[in-house]
Amino acid sequence: MPNRTQEVDRFMEGLDHPLKAGIEQLRLAILDSNDQITEHIKWKAPSFCYAGEDRVTFRLYPEDRAQLVFHRGAKVKGDAADFAFDDVTGLLRWVANDRAVVALRDAEDVEAKREDVVEVVNRWVVA
């Protein structure tokens, strides 16, 4: 898997989180789905980039939950009010016009959402 990095591998090895196994499975599923998606660490968690721009980042809560934050990079692109994304999965909870999150409650929740999350990530990175 050429888009997998040692930086994130090392981070995951040292991660102490109840959802570690699910986070790792979701990470690998996303990377396997698109060889143009790359990864690094941002906000003390794995983050996925497309064309050099951060687009989807894990948010790891210290207790027993996590989120995937869907964003448009470090700086807002154009007018955020004009951004449109059709979430056919219903997974995204919009927190701004151009930012959404997917909550991950436990291992079963991660597994149940895996296919839809991968599909949304691949559509989001090119939106």
Phi, psi and omega in degrees: 000097186292341182266001176276138184245152176294327179303312181284325175304313180296318178301313182294323178300321182270356184290129174245094183212139180302333181261017184308311183298317179293321178298316179295317178298317179293318177305309183293324178296319179295313181295321179293335187282341186201111183287356176269352175274128178245175183220158171197185179259130176217142180056033180060040180199162176298139179225144182252136182242155173221127182055037176080003182249131172299134181229327181219128185226136173290145169240113184259110178284148183294337178274232191245038178214169180209166175223157164253125180259121178263118184220182185242030178101184183293327180240142178298134179268114179065209180270114181303330180294336181272353182287136178225138177215127181265108178268094182286345181276335184077009181284327189285135170250116185283127178248350174200173181300331183232027180215134181218164179227154170238121179279140177237108189273321183199180184300321180294321178295317178300313181295319181295329184264351190308305183299315180293321178298315179300318179296315181294318179302313183294326176284322183296316186296337179258359182286000000 
